[in-house]
Amino acid sequence: MKYMKSAFRNAHFTISRFLNPNPLIPSILDSVPSLPTIRVSPSFLRPRFSVEETFRFLSQAYFPSFAMAGGDHPATTSFESLEKQFEDFRMQLEESGGLGDRIRAVVLEIESTIRLMHASLLLVHQSRPTPELLEKAKTQIPVLKELYNRLAEVHRECPGRYYRHHGDWRSQTQSVVSLLTFMHWIETGSLLMHLDIEEKLGLNNLEFGLDIEDYLVGVCFMSNELPRYVVNQVIAGDYDCPRKVLKFLTDLHAAFLMLNLRNDFLRKKFDGMKDDLRRVEEVYYDVKIRALVANGELNGDRGTQG
């Protein structure tokens, strides 16, 4: 009550100063009688409408079509739809998380098999390759086939999510391609084709196949092993190995030039193949020059003796 009196008094003073800036001149408001004191009962300060009635009034004022339809309150309906959406999100994320755990469990077994194959093939660099060394690594191929069949079964349970979880086994698949192509080259001197790898691993291109980029990256990984292989074979006495590897890498490099590679991981690995080719060329040049020098010295010695 005291605050209301002070408010009216201030309003009266402000208006009088605005209408009569000079306080010496009588103001028009001087003739106005003073305002009576207003007493406000406590019941006047209580809200006349409840919260639900207020929302109902606002909905009729701002959402007349919704109110005429006889629906629930828009705020309530909006929250229900929002809650339903996030409940669906929660179920999808839990399902995806369970699927990812099953995939990673199989991928761990694939990694273990890859380590066994790689350990067997390391002996190839220490001496000339023998069928016994390759057969030991080949025994792991049926194991890989069974593991990839398990991955395919998990994928068939949730179709359409191949590339969503593809990153879980991508690097492992590239390593598998590298090992298989390296063993095939040691045996035949040629490249193991994409369809042949799918057949070895039991993959079906229509459902769960070998991604083309994974195959190409795996081939690039295989080329990284060849310079080391060439050097060790020359040390072991196989002087014709640099020529074979050089021809293979030259043909492979020319085939990769047919592809329009972007600036991604595959392009970087292809650039690494250029370095592999250069290193093999240096070994081949060194071996050939040494052989020519030896033949020249031998021919010179023969001519001197004659």
Short mmCIF file of the C-alpha atoms (twelve columns), coordinates in Angstrom:
data_MODEL
# 
_entry.id   MODEL 
# 
loop_
_atom_site.group_PDB 
_atom_site.id 
_atom_site.type_symbol 
_atom_site.label_atom_id 
_atom_site.label_alt_id 
_atom_site.label_comp_id 
_atom_site.label_asym_id 
_atom_site.label_seq_id 
_atom_site.Cartn_x 
_atom_site.Cartn_y 
_atom_site.Cartn_z 
_atom_site.pdbx_PDB_model_num 
ATOM 1   C CA . MET A 1   0.000   0.000   0.000   1 
ATOM 2   C CA . LYS A 2   2.813   2.332   0.874   1 
ATOM 3   C CA . TYR A 3   4.456   1.657   -2.490  1 
ATOM 4   C CA . MET A 4   1.279   2.519   -4.399  1 
ATOM 5   C CA . LYS A 5   0.989   5.901   -2.636  1 
ATOM 6   C CA . SER A 6   4.580   6.690   -3.492  1 
ATOM 7   C CA . ALA A 7   3.996   5.678   -7.122  1 
ATOM 8   C CA . PHE A 8   0.997   8.006   -7.502  1 
ATOM 9   C CA . ARG A 9   2.921   10.802  -5.822  1 
ATOM 10  C CA . ASN A 10  5.855   10.395  -8.204  1 
ATOM 11  C CA . ALA A 11  3.544   10.290  -11.203 1 
ATOM 12  C CA . HIS A 12  1.856   13.484  -10.085 1 
ATOM 13  C CA . PHE A 13  5.209   15.201  -9.606  1 
ATOM 14  C CA . THR A 14  6.530   14.053  -12.998 1 
ATOM 15  C CA . ILE A 15  3.444   15.203  -14.921 1 
ATOM 16  C CA . SER A 16  3.399   18.532  -13.189 1 
ATOM 17  C CA . ARG A 17  7.069   19.173  -13.985 1 
ATOM 18  C CA . PHE A 18  6.457   18.166  -17.633 1 
ATOM 19  C CA . LEU A 19  3.476   20.522  -18.020 1 
ATOM 20  C CA . ASN A 20  5.025   23.318  -15.965 1 
ATOM 21  C CA . PRO A 21  8.836   23.276  -16.049 1 
ATOM 22  C CA . ASN A 22  8.887   26.564  -14.134 1 
ATOM 23  C CA . PRO A 23  7.756   25.765  -10.607 1 
ATOM 24  C CA . LEU A 24  6.990   29.473  -9.923  1 
ATOM 25  C CA . ILE A 25  4.061   29.386  -12.377 1 
ATOM 26  C CA . PRO A 26  0.995   27.626  -11.023 1 
ATOM 27  C CA . SER A 27  0.416   24.248  -12.591 1 
ATOM 28  C CA . ILE A 28  -2.807  23.064  -14.096 1 
ATOM 29  C CA . LEU A 29  -2.687  20.028  -11.887 1 
ATOM 30  C CA . ASP A 30  -2.817  22.208  -8.822  1 
ATOM 31  C CA . SER A 31  -6.539  22.484  -9.351  1 
ATOM 32  C CA . VAL A 32  -6.881  18.742  -9.580  1 
ATOM 33  C CA . PRO A 33  -7.903  17.268  -6.269  1 
ATOM 34  C CA . SER A 34  -5.589  14.730  -4.732  1 
ATOM 35  C CA . LEU A 35  -6.219  11.133  -5.638  1 
ATOM 36  C CA . PRO A 36  -7.874  9.020   -3.034  1 
ATOM 37  C CA . THR A 37  -5.964  6.196   -1.426  1 
ATOM 38  C CA . ILE A 38  -6.613  2.845   -3.075  1 
ATOM 39  C CA . ARG A 39  -6.689  -0.188  -0.893  1 
ATOM 40  C CA . VAL A 40  -6.047  -3.525  -2.641  1 
ATOM 41  C CA . SER A 41  -7.377  -6.614  -0.990  1 
ATOM 42  C CA . PRO A 42  -5.173  -9.745  -0.929  1 
ATOM 43  C CA . SER A 43  -7.754  -11.642 -2.980  1 
ATOM 44  C CA . PHE A 44  -7.150  -9.253  -5.859  1 
ATOM 45  C CA . LEU A 45  -3.505  -10.355 -6.092  1 
ATOM 46  C CA . ARG A 46  -4.404  -14.038 -6.442  1 
ATOM 47  C CA . PRO A 47  -4.445  -15.485 -9.985  1 
ATOM 48  C CA . ARG A 48  -7.949  -15.825 -11.355 1 
ATOM 49  C CA . PHE A 49  -7.007  -18.748 -13.678 1 
ATOM 50  C CA . SER A 50  -5.124  -21.933 -13.075 1 
ATOM 51  C CA . VAL A 51  -2.150  -22.991 -15.187 1 
ATOM 52  C CA . GLU A 52  -4.225  -25.459 -17.196 1 
ATOM 53  C CA . GLU A 53  -6.894  -22.812 -17.916 1 
ATOM 54  C CA . THR A 54  -4.171  -20.379 -18.978 1 
ATOM 55  C CA . PHE A 55  -2.677  -22.896 -21.434 1 
ATOM 56  C CA . ARG A 56  -6.126  -23.721 -22.740 1 
ATOM 57  C CA . PHE A 57  -6.833  -20.039 -23.346 1 
ATOM 58  C CA . LEU A 58  -3.500  -19.566 -25.140 1 
ATOM 59  C CA . SER A 59  -4.057  -22.644 -27.284 1 
ATOM 60  C CA . GLN A 60  -7.474  -21.356 -28.360 1 
ATOM 61  C CA . ALA A 61  -5.990  -17.950 -29.118 1 
ATOM 62  C CA . TYR A 62  -2.873  -19.073 -31.004 1 
ATOM 63  C CA . PHE A 63  -3.862  -22.563 -32.222 1 
ATOM 64  C CA . PRO A 64  -7.563  -22.230 -33.084 1 
ATOM 65  C CA . SER A 65  -7.530  -25.062 -35.640 1 
ATOM 66  C CA . PHE A 66  -5.964  -27.437 -33.107 1 
ATOM 67  C CA . ALA A 67  -8.489  -26.449 -30.441 1 
ATOM 68  C CA . MET A 68  -11.432 -26.903 -32.833 1 
ATOM 69  C CA . ALA A 69  -10.156 -30.378 -33.708 1 
ATOM 70  C CA . GLY A 70  -10.544 -31.349 -30.078 1 
ATOM 71  C CA . GLY A 71  -6.937  -32.584 -29.694 1 
ATOM 72  C CA . ASP A 72  -4.685  -32.556 -26.680 1 
ATOM 73  C CA . HIS A 73  -2.557  -29.640 -25.728 1 
ATOM 74  C CA . PRO A 74  0.124   -28.969 -28.432 1 
ATOM 75  C CA . ALA A 75  2.947   -28.810 -25.901 1 
ATOM 76  C CA . THR A 76  1.950   -32.233 -24.538 1 
ATOM 77  C CA . THR A 77  1.656   -33.739 -28.013 1 
ATOM 78  C CA . SER A 78  5.002   -32.256 -29.074 1 
ATOM 79  C CA . PHE A 79  6.751   -33.762 -26.039 1 
ATOM 80  C CA . GLU A 80  5.177   -37.152 -26.668 1 
ATOM 81  C CA . SER A 81  6.379   -37.202 -30.286 1 
ATOM 82  C CA . LEU A 82  9.818   -36.020 -29.169 1 
ATOM 83  C CA . GLU A 83  9.977   -38.716 -26.517 1 
ATOM 84  C CA . LYS A 84  8.908   -41.386 -29.011 1 
ATOM 85  C CA . GLN A 85  11.573  -40.269 -31.495 1 
ATOM 86  C CA . PHE A 86  14.379  -40.445 -28.961 1 
ATOM 87  C CA . GLU A 87  13.127  -43.776 -27.693 1 
ATOM 88  C CA . ASP A 88  13.485  -45.099 -31.239 1 
ATOM 89  C CA . PHE A 89  16.978  -43.589 -31.366 1 
ATOM 90  C CA . ARG A 90  17.901  -45.347 -28.128 1 
ATOM 91  C CA . MET A 91  16.750  -48.723 -29.427 1 
ATOM 92  C CA . GLN A 92  18.613  -48.276 -32.713 1 
ATOM 93  C CA . LEU A 93  21.826  -47.238 -30.950 1 
ATOM 94  C CA . GLU A 94  21.654  -50.200 -28.582 1 
ATOM 95  C CA . GLU A 95  21.056  -52.552 -31.499 1 
ATOM 96  C CA . SER A 96  23.934  -51.017 -33.436 1 
ATOM 97  C CA . GLY A 97  26.206  -51.235 -30.391 1 
ATOM 98  C CA . GLY A 98  25.435  -54.918 -29.918 1 
ATOM 99  C CA . LEU A 99  26.065  -55.551 -33.588 1 
ATOM 100 C CA . GLY A 100 29.395  -53.721 -33.398 1 
ATOM 101 C CA . ASP A 101 30.482  -55.804 -30.399 1 
ATOM 102 C CA . ARG A 102 29.786  -59.026 -32.293 1 
ATOM 103 C CA . ILE A 103 31.703  -57.774 -35.322 1 
ATOM 104 C CA . ARG A 104 34.707  -56.696 -33.257 1 
ATOM 105 C CA . ALA A 105 34.844  -60.098 -31.582 1 
ATOM 106 C CA . VAL A 106 35.203  -61.783 -34.995 1 
ATOM 107 C CA . VAL A 107 37.712  -59.138 -36.134 1 
ATOM 108 C CA . LEU A 108 39.958  -59.948 -33.163 1 
ATOM 109 C CA . GLU A 109 40.106  -63.561 -34.319 1 
ATOM 110 C CA . ILE A 110 40.952  -62.406 -37.844 1 
ATOM 111 C CA . GLU A 111 43.817  -60.322 -36.465 1 
ATOM 112 C CA . SER A 112 45.163  -63.337 -34.597 1 
ATOM 113 C CA . THR A 113 45.069  -65.434 -37.780 1 
ATOM 114 C CA . ILE A 114 46.829  -62.680 -39.738 1 
ATOM 115 C CA . ARG A 115 49.663  -62.638 -37.206 1 
ATOM 116 C CA . LEU A 116 50.180  -66.367 -37.620 1 
ATOM 117 C CA . MET A 117 50.312  -66.064 -41.415 1 
ATOM 118 C CA . HIS A 118 52.670  -63.105 -41.255 1 
ATOM 119 C CA . ALA A 119 55.009  -64.939 -38.893 1 
ATOM 120 C CA . SER A 120 55.182  -67.856 -41.313 1 
ATOM 121 C CA . LEU A 121 55.917  -65.618 -44.306 1 
ATOM 122 C CA . LEU A 122 58.722  -63.782 -42.510 1 
ATOM 123 C CA . LEU A 123 60.950  -66.807 -43.114 1 
ATOM 124 C CA . VAL A 124 60.600  -66.196 -46.850 1 
ATOM 125 C CA . HIS A 125 62.830  -63.137 -46.521 1 
ATOM 126 C CA . GLN A 126 65.609  -65.116 -44.847 1 
ATOM 127 C CA . SER A 127 66.138  -67.729 -47.539 1 
ATOM 128 C CA . ARG A 128 64.783  -68.844 -50.842 1 
ATOM 129 C CA . PRO A 129 61.066  -69.652 -50.627 1 
ATOM 130 C CA . THR A 130 60.187  -73.291 -50.295 1 
ATOM 131 C CA . PRO A 131 56.793  -75.001 -50.588 1 
ATOM 132 C CA . GLU A 132 56.981  -75.950 -46.911 1 
ATOM 133 C CA . LEU A 133 57.055  -72.308 -45.834 1 
ATOM 134 C CA . LEU A 134 54.071  -71.400 -47.984 1 
ATOM 135 C CA . GLU A 135 52.057  -74.438 -46.943 1 
ATOM 136 C CA . LYS A 136 52.311  -73.430 -43.300 1 
ATOM 137 C CA . ALA A 137 50.814  -70.040 -44.116 1 
ATOM 138 C CA . LYS A 138 48.166  -71.593 -46.364 1 
ATOM 139 C CA . THR A 139 46.776  -73.624 -43.483 1 
ATOM 140 C CA . GLN A 140 45.289  -70.408 -42.110 1 
ATOM 141 C CA . ILE A 141 43.218  -69.665 -45.244 1 
ATOM 142 C CA . PRO A 142 40.329  -72.005 -44.256 1 
ATOM 143 C CA . VAL A 143 40.293  -70.326 -40.841 1 
ATOM 144 C CA . LEU A 144 39.950  -66.919 -42.502 1 
ATOM 145 C CA . LYS A 145 37.171  -68.256 -44.715 1 
ATOM 146 C CA . GLU A 146 35.202  -69.433 -41.698 1 
ATOM 147 C CA . LEU A 147 35.677  -66.104 -39.911 1 
ATOM 148 C CA . TYR A 148 34.511  -64.098 -42.912 1 
ATOM 149 C CA . ASN A 149 31.471  -66.361 -43.167 1 
ATOM 150 C CA . ARG A 150 30.661  -65.417 -39.580 1 
ATOM 151 C CA . LEU A 151 30.954  -61.745 -40.483 1 
ATOM 152 C CA . ALA A 152 28.614  -62.305 -43.403 1 
ATOM 153 C CA . GLU A 153 26.060  -63.957 -41.104 1 
ATOM 154 C CA . VAL A 154 26.112  -60.975 -38.757 1 
ATOM 155 C CA . HIS A 155 25.687  -58.673 -41.721 1 
ATOM 156 C CA . ARG A 156 22.704  -60.630 -43.047 1 
ATOM 157 C CA . GLU A 157 20.885  -60.115 -39.749 1 
ATOM 158 C CA . CYS A 158 21.039  -56.341 -40.277 1 
ATOM 159 C CA . PRO A 159 21.016  -55.708 -44.037 1 
ATOM 160 C CA . GLY A 160 21.886  -52.290 -45.352 1 
ATOM 161 C CA . ARG A 161 24.562  -51.589 -42.731 1 
ATOM 162 C CA . TYR A 162 27.626  -52.903 -44.561 1 
ATOM 163 C CA . TYR A 163 29.400  -49.566 -44.913 1 
ATOM 164 C CA . ARG A 164 28.293  -48.408 -41.470 1 
ATOM 165 C CA . HIS A 165 30.464  -51.106 -39.841 1 
ATOM 166 C CA . HIS A 166 32.887  -51.612 -42.714 1 
ATOM 167 C CA . GLY A 167 35.596  -49.687 -40.893 1 
ATOM 168 C CA . ASP A 168 35.693  -52.362 -38.179 1 
ATOM 169 C CA . TRP A 169 37.300  -54.914 -40.506 1 
ATOM 170 C CA . ARG A 170 38.719  -52.739 -43.300 1 
ATOM 171 C CA . SER A 171 42.376  -52.690 -42.250 1 
ATOM 172 C CA . GLN A 172 42.313  -56.411 -41.434 1 
ATOM 173 C CA . THR A 173 40.898  -57.218 -44.858 1 
ATOM 174 C CA . GLN A 174 43.594  -55.153 -46.538 1 
ATOM 175 C CA . SER A 175 46.236  -57.110 -44.635 1 
ATOM 176 C CA . VAL A 176 44.622  -60.390 -45.699 1 
ATOM 177 C CA . VAL A 177 44.686  -59.291 -49.348 1 
ATOM 178 C CA . SER A 178 48.346  -58.347 -49.000 1 
ATOM 179 C CA . LEU A 179 49.313  -61.753 -47.596 1 
ATOM 180 C CA . LEU A 180 47.302  -63.741 -50.138 1 
ATOM 181 C CA . THR A 181 48.625  -61.792 -53.122 1 
ATOM 182 C CA . PHE A 182 52.205  -62.052 -51.837 1 
ATOM 183 C CA . MET A 183 51.983  -65.833 -51.474 1 
ATOM 184 C CA . HIS A 184 50.383  -66.141 -54.891 1 
ATOM 185 C CA . TRP A 185 53.115  -64.038 -56.504 1 
ATOM 186 C CA . ILE A 186 55.868  -66.152 -54.914 1 
ATOM 187 C CA . GLU A 187 54.265  -69.279 -56.397 1 
ATOM 188 C CA . THR A 188 53.241  -68.008 -59.822 1 
ATOM 189 C CA . GLY A 189 54.876  -64.597 -60.385 1 
ATOM 190 C CA . SER A 190 51.481  -63.066 -61.194 1 
ATOM 191 C CA . LEU A 191 48.842  -61.050 -59.374 1 
ATOM 192 C CA . LEU A 192 45.978  -62.747 -57.542 1 
ATOM 193 C CA . MET A 193 42.747  -61.342 -58.939 1 
ATOM 194 C CA . HIS A 194 39.870  -59.800 -57.005 1 
ATOM 195 C CA . LEU A 195 37.417  -62.602 -57.763 1 
ATOM 196 C CA . ASP A 196 39.973  -65.239 -56.791 1 
ATOM 197 C CA . ILE A 197 40.395  -63.679 -53.339 1 
ATOM 198 C CA . GLU A 198 36.628  -63.580 -52.871 1 
ATOM 199 C CA . GLU A 199 36.511  -67.270 -53.733 1 
ATOM 200 C CA . LYS A 200 39.307  -68.121 -51.279 1 
ATOM 201 C CA . LEU A 201 37.536  -66.231 -48.465 1 
ATOM 202 C CA . GLY A 202 34.054  -67.441 -49.379 1 
ATOM 203 C CA . LEU A 203 32.752  -63.942 -50.054 1 
ATOM 204 C CA . ASN A 204 29.730  -63.135 -52.204 1 
ATOM 205 C CA . ASN A 205 29.853  -59.855 -54.051 1 
ATOM 206 C CA . LEU A 206 26.057  -59.509 -53.959 1 
ATOM 207 C CA . GLU A 207 25.710  -59.808 -50.179 1 
ATOM 208 C CA . PHE A 208 29.056  -59.526 -48.427 1 
ATOM 209 C CA . GLY A 209 31.885  -59.018 -50.873 1 
ATOM 210 C CA . LEU A 210 35.431  -57.697 -51.012 1 
ATOM 211 C CA . ASP A 211 35.476  -53.933 -51.383 1 
ATOM 212 C CA . ILE A 212 37.464  -52.798 -54.436 1 
ATOM 213 C CA . GLU A 213 39.425  -50.175 -52.519 1 
ATOM 214 C CA . ASP A 214 40.367  -52.732 -49.872 1 
ATOM 215 C CA . TYR A 215 41.678  -54.988 -52.632 1 
ATOM 216 C CA . LEU A 216 43.723  -52.189 -54.230 1 
ATOM 217 C CA . VAL A 217 45.177  -51.042 -50.909 1 
ATOM 218 C CA . GLY A 218 46.091  -54.640 -50.086 1 
ATOM 219 C CA . VAL A 219 47.904  -54.941 -53.417 1 
ATOM 220 C CA . CYS A 220 49.836  -51.764 -52.585 1 
ATOM 221 C CA . PHE A 221 50.780  -53.280 -49.243 1 
ATOM 222 C CA . MET A 222 52.066  -56.351 -51.075 1 
ATOM 223 C CA . SER A 223 54.258  -54.193 -53.303 1 
ATOM 224 C CA . ASN A 224 55.871  -52.741 -50.170 1 
ATOM 225 C CA . GLU A 225 57.250  -56.226 -49.381 1 
ATOM 226 C CA . LEU A 226 58.891  -56.742 -52.749 1 
ATOM 227 C CA . PRO A 227 61.959  -54.456 -52.382 1 
ATOM 228 C CA . ARG A 228 62.956  -56.220 -49.180 1 
ATOM 229 C CA . TYR A 229 62.281  -59.574 -50.800 1 
ATOM 230 C CA . VAL A 230 64.508  -58.670 -53.766 1 
ATOM 231 C CA . VAL A 231 67.437  -57.631 -51.588 1 
ATOM 232 C CA . ASN A 232 67.267  -60.799 -49.499 1 
ATOM 233 C CA . GLN A 233 66.989  -63.004 -52.592 1 
ATOM 234 C CA . VAL A 234 70.062  -61.397 -54.130 1 
ATOM 235 C CA . ILE A 235 71.940  -62.017 -50.907 1 
ATOM 236 C CA . ALA A 236 70.775  -65.651 -51.070 1 
ATOM 237 C CA . GLY A 237 72.197  -65.929 -54.605 1 
ATOM 238 C CA . ASP A 238 69.079  -65.472 -56.768 1 
ATOM 239 C CA . TYR A 239 70.373  -62.767 -59.143 1 
ATOM 240 C CA . ASP A 240 67.447  -63.141 -61.551 1 
ATOM 241 C CA . CYS A 241 64.871  -62.148 -58.903 1 
ATOM 242 C CA . PRO A 242 65.309  -58.348 -59.422 1 
ATOM 243 C CA . ARG A 243 64.444  -58.698 -63.102 1 
ATOM 244 C CA . LYS A 244 61.245  -60.657 -62.364 1 
ATOM 245 C CA . VAL A 245 60.115  -58.284 -59.657 1 
ATOM 246 C CA . LEU A 246 60.908  -55.246 -61.784 1 
ATOM 247 C CA . LYS A 247 58.775  -56.516 -64.644 1 
ATOM 248 C CA . PHE A 248 55.896  -57.343 -62.311 1 
ATOM 249 C CA . LEU A 249 55.969  -53.970 -60.569 1 
ATOM 250 C CA . THR A 250 56.258  -52.113 -63.876 1 
ATOM 251 C CA . ASP A 251 53.121  -53.832 -65.198 1 
ATOM 252 C CA . LEU A 252 51.298  -53.295 -61.916 1 
ATOM 253 C CA . HIS A 253 52.241  -49.616 -61.819 1 
ATOM 254 C CA . ALA A 254 51.012  -49.166 -65.383 1 
ATOM 255 C CA . ALA A 255 47.696  -50.801 -64.461 1 
ATOM 256 C CA . PHE A 256 47.226  -48.456 -61.505 1 
ATOM 257 C CA . LEU A 257 47.801  -45.470 -63.799 1 
ATOM 258 C CA . MET A 258 44.510  -46.356 -65.502 1 
ATOM 259 C CA . LEU A 259 42.652  -45.445 -62.311 1 
ATOM 260 C CA . ASN A 260 41.553  -41.902 -61.510 1 
ATOM 261 C CA . LEU A 261 42.708  -41.813 -57.913 1 
ATOM 262 C CA . ARG A 262 41.766  -38.923 -55.631 1 
ATOM 263 C CA . ASN A 263 43.877  -37.480 -52.856 1 
ATOM 264 C CA . ASP A 264 42.950  -40.117 -50.310 1 
ATOM 265 C CA . PHE A 265 44.598  -43.058 -48.581 1 
ATOM 266 C CA . LEU A 266 44.655  -45.176 -51.749 1 
ATOM 267 C CA . ARG A 267 46.456  -42.418 -53.634 1 
ATOM 268 C CA . LYS A 268 49.102  -42.224 -50.911 1 
ATOM 269 C CA . LYS A 269 49.680  -45.966 -51.067 1 
ATOM 270 C CA . PHE A 270 49.981  -45.784 -54.846 1 
ATOM 271 C CA . ASP A 271 52.644  -43.107 -54.432 1 
ATOM 272 C CA . GLY A 272 54.443  -45.580 -52.169 1 
ATOM 273 C CA . MET A 273 54.389  -48.103 -55.008 1 
ATOM 274 C CA . LYS A 274 56.436  -45.670 -57.075 1 
ATOM 275 C CA . ASP A 275 59.121  -45.743 -54.385 1 
ATOM 276 C CA . ASP A 276 59.027  -49.549 -54.367 1 
ATOM 277 C CA . LEU A 277 59.556  -49.590 -58.125 1 
ATOM 278 C CA . ARG A 278 62.471  -47.192 -57.848 1 
ATOM 279 C CA . ARG A 279 64.164  -49.278 -55.150 1 
ATOM 280 C CA . VAL A 280 63.830  -52.454 -57.199 1 
ATOM 281 C CA . GLU A 281 65.251  -50.652 -60.237 1 
ATOM 282 C CA . GLU A 282 68.296  -49.648 -58.194 1 
ATOM 283 C CA . VAL A 283 68.873  -53.246 -57.090 1 
ATOM 284 C CA . TYR A 284 68.447  -54.535 -60.622 1 
ATOM 285 C CA . TYR A 285 70.801  -51.876 -62.004 1 
ATOM 286 C CA . ASP A 286 73.396  -52.664 -59.379 1 
ATOM 287 C CA . VAL A 287 73.239  -56.406 -60.043 1 
ATOM 288 C CA . LYS A 288 73.369  -55.934 -63.798 1 
ATOM 289 C CA . ILE A 289 76.312  -53.521 -63.680 1 
ATOM 290 C CA . ARG A 290 78.248  -55.847 -61.402 1 
ATOM 291 C CA . ALA A 291 77.560  -58.744 -63.733 1 
ATOM 292 C CA . LEU A 292 78.734  -56.714 -66.764 1 
ATOM 293 C CA . VAL A 293 81.901  -55.656 -64.955 1 
ATOM 294 C CA . ALA A 294 82.608  -59.242 -64.003 1 
ATOM 295 C CA . ASN A 295 82.054  -60.425 -67.581 1 
ATOM 296 C CA . GLY A 296 84.228  -57.634 -68.928 1 
ATOM 297 C CA . GLU A 297 87.034  -58.454 -66.580 1 
ATOM 298 C CA . LEU A 298 86.683  -62.090 -67.470 1 
ATOM 299 C CA . ASN A 299 86.761  -61.372 -71.203 1 
ATOM 300 C CA . GLY A 300 89.734  -59.058 -70.754 1 
ATOM 301 C CA . ASP A 301 91.632  -61.685 -68.898 1 
ATOM 302 C CA . ARG A 302 90.892  -64.172 -71.644 1 
ATOM 303 C CA . GLY A 303 92.118  -61.760 -74.296 1 
ATOM 304 C CA . THR A 304 95.324  -61.124 -72.421 1 
ATOM 305 C CA . GLN A 305 95.994  -64.789 -72.100 1 
ATOM 306 C CA . GLY A 306 95.414  -65.294 -75.786 1 
# 
